[in-house]
Amino acid sequence: MYRVLQDDLYNKMRKELLKEEIRDYTVSTDMTICDLLEAWSKAYGFMPSHVYRASRIIYEMVKSGDTVKVLAFTGNLVATGLRGVLAQVIREGFFDVVITTCGTVDHDIARGTGNKYYAGEWLLDDAALNDLRIHRLGNILIPVESYGVAIEKFAQNLLDDLVSKKKEWAPSDILYEAGKRLSDPNSILRACYEKKVPVFAPGIFDGAFGTQLVLHSQFSGLKVDLISDEKKLLDLVFKSEKMGALIVGGGISKHHTIWFAQFKEGLDYAVYVTTAVEYDGSLSGAHPREAISWGKIKPRARQVVVYGDATIALPLIVAGTKCLLEGSIEDRH
């Protein structure tokens, strides 16, 4: 009898595990991105299936209707053309909250006020670039005049105006006002202003814009109320039925998102896009399963990690989400 039960369990386990066959696919010039992503949903091998699953989770999160949806990302991405995609998903209503870094604010203001960034190479001589007054961010070149001075000029004008109205401001309110003053359609701050999406930058002083807040306060009496932003974020968490997040990269934007989610017993939806590994114990590389142990992600949450360069992976994930929303990929699950 025991042997029969053991064989039955064995067969059930095999049937459960071996239910989805890997499908081959080919590519052609008339293949749409929706066709490709649907092929990836059946092809696996190895991150393509994760890209498709990430699209599905964001699709479900957007469609749920009762979920506070957080977009968390690092500032380096805003120096790239991916900035337009980030602004797009905000403008198209995919997310309700942005949690990011001062680097995002810096690059968005610099580029949003018409300053140009340029294509470069990883192996350029950095000492020579310093002599030429050019900053290098990976393979992106930023003229000195397109960064610090540009951000300083914008910030000083903005803060002069704000302090004339009142002395004390929450960072998210300052960034709302910054977005109001930018007209670039690819600006993240502008998109957040238009959609009334609050931008929380818990490390607001860690960058050029934050330095301007400090310097301006020395002669204007400006006070930056960090605690009021934390209260706003807590209110959003406590009022939500569910919480979901797309977290691109690591650091403070990732941790702030999942830290606050624990006050709602964890995220219901979680998509990580990262190149960091978990084996050094860092927060940036920590897997969702570790977050479950802290109560930052629910044990039954819909979650996935996409390992790869976000400037490649994120546009594909967003495209997959849009394909699902438009019905160009069959909603099979």
C-alpha positions, 0 to 999 in steps of 0.5 A, spaced: 500 500 500 505 504 501 509 503 495 502 504 491 501 511 494 509 513 493 508 511 486 502 515 485 505 521 489 511 520 484 507 520 478 503 527 480 509 530 482 512 529 475 506 531 471 505 537 475 513 539 474 513 537 466 506 540 464 509 546 459 514 544 453 519 548 451 517 551 444 522 553 439 521 560 435 524 563 429 525 571 428 523 575 421 523 582 419 516 582 419 516 580 427 513 585 432 515 586 439 509 583 441 510 577 437 517 576 440 515 577 447 509 572 446 515 567 443 519 568 449 513 566 454 514 559 451 521 559 449 524 560 456 532 560 456 534 563 460 532 571 462 527 571 456 521 568 460 523 572 466 522 578 462 515 576 459 513 574 467 515 581 469 510 584 463 505 579 466 506 582 473 506 589 471 500 588 467 496 584 473 498 590 478 496 595 473 489 592 472 488 590 479 485 597 480 486 597 488 493 597 488 498 603 490 503 602 484 511 604 486 516 605 481 523 605 484 529 606 480 536 609 480 539 616 477 544 613 473 538 611 468 536 618 467 543 620 464 541 615 458 535 615 453 531 610 458 529 617 461 524 617 456 521 610 457 521 612 465 517 618 463 512 615 459 510 609 464 508 615 469 505 619 464 501 613 461 498 612 468 502 605 470 505 608 477 502 612 483 508 613 486 516 614 484 521 613 489 528 615 487 535 618 488 538 625 487 541 623 481 535 622 478 533 629 480 540 632 477 540 629 470 532 630 469 533 637 471 540 638 467 537 635 461 530 638 462 533 645 461 536 643 454 543 641 456 546 635 452 549 629 454 553 625 449 555 618 446 562 616 449 566 610 450 568 606 457 575 606 456 576 613 454 582 617 458 579 620 464 584 624 466 584 627 459 576 628 460 578 632 466 582 636 462 577 637 457 572 639 462 567 633 461 564 628 466 564 620 464 558 616 466 559 609 463 559 610 456 556 617 456 559 624 456 557 630 460 560 637 459 561 640 465 557 646 463 551 641 462 551 639 469 553 642 475 552 650 473 546 648 469 543 645 476 545 650 480 542 656 476 535 652 475 535 650 483 537 657 485 531 660 481 526 655 483 528 656 491 528 663 490 521 663 488 519 658 493 522 661 499 518 668 497 512 664 499 514 660 505 520 658 508 519 650 510 518 645 504 517 638 503 522 635 498 516 632 494 513 639 494 519 642 492 520 636 486 513 638 484 514 645 483 521 643 479 516 639 475 512 645 474 517 649 471 520 644 466 517 643 459 521 637 456 516 632 454 521 626 456 522 629 463 520 625 469 519 630 474 514 634 468 511 627 467 510 626 475 507 634 476 502 633 470 500 626 473 500 628 480 505 623 482 509 624 488 516 623 487 520 621 494 527 622 494 529 620 501 537 621 499 535 628 497 542 631 499 546 626 495 547 630 489 548 637 486 540 639 487 541 637 494 547 641 495 543 647 492 538 646 498 543 646 503 547 652 500 540 656 499 538 655 506 544 658 509 542 665 507 535 664 505 532 660 511 529 655 507 528 649 511 527 642 508 522 637 512 524 630 510 519 627 516 513 630 512 515 626 506 516 620 510 509 621 513 506 622 506 509 615 504 506 612 510 499 615 509 499 612 502 501 605 504 496 605 510 491 607 505 492 602 500 489 595 499 495 592 496 502 594 494 506 593 488 513 595 485 517 595 479 524 596 482 530 598 477 537 597 480 538 597 488 540 602 493 536 607 497 530 607 492 529 599 492 530 599 500 525 605 501 520 601 497 520 595 500 522 598 507 515 601 507 511 595 504 512 591 510 508 596 514 502 593 509 505 586 510 509 586 504 508 587 497 503 584 493 507 584 486 514 585 485 518 586 479 526 587 480 531 589 474 538 588 477 545 586 475 547 585 482 548 578 485 545 576 492 552 572 494 555 578 498 549 580 502 548 586 499 541 590 499 542 591 492 543 584 490 538 581 495 533 576 492 525 577 493 525 571 497 530 574 502 525 580 503 519 575 504 523 573 511 523 581 513 515 581 511 517 586 505 514 582 500 508 577 501 510 569 501 504 569 496 506 575 492 507 575 484 514 576 484 520 575 479 527 578 478 530 580 471 537 579 471 540 584 466 542 591 464 536 595 465 537 599 459 535 593 455 530 589 459 526 595 461 523 597 455 522 590 453 518 589 460 514 595 458 513 593 451 510 586 454 506 590 459 503 594 453 502 588 448 498 585 454 494 591 455 492 592 448 491 584 447 496 583 442 499 578 447 493 573 449 492 573 456 493 566 457 494 565 465 
